[in-house]
């Protein structure tokens, strides 16, 4: 009788251990599936971003091509005027960028001094 009880207890312990193993395997499969799904989403996002980037640069190239073709027909004086306007815009942009960077560095220096 004692032997029979021990076998039943042993069988129950084996059953409990098997259930724990099955649960762990189930959790592993869920985690693996979730990870796989996240990777698929990541790859899809990369593909979408690559397509958007490709379309953006194709649009830029097309625009530059159209502008180049339009400039071929421009009179020389108009071309020179256009180049001067672009140069002034580039200079203004550069100056503003430099001022912004200096302001940024000043703020870092001010923050550093205030912390001392």
Residue pairs with C-beta under 8 A, 6 or more apart in sequence:
71 79
71 82
74 82
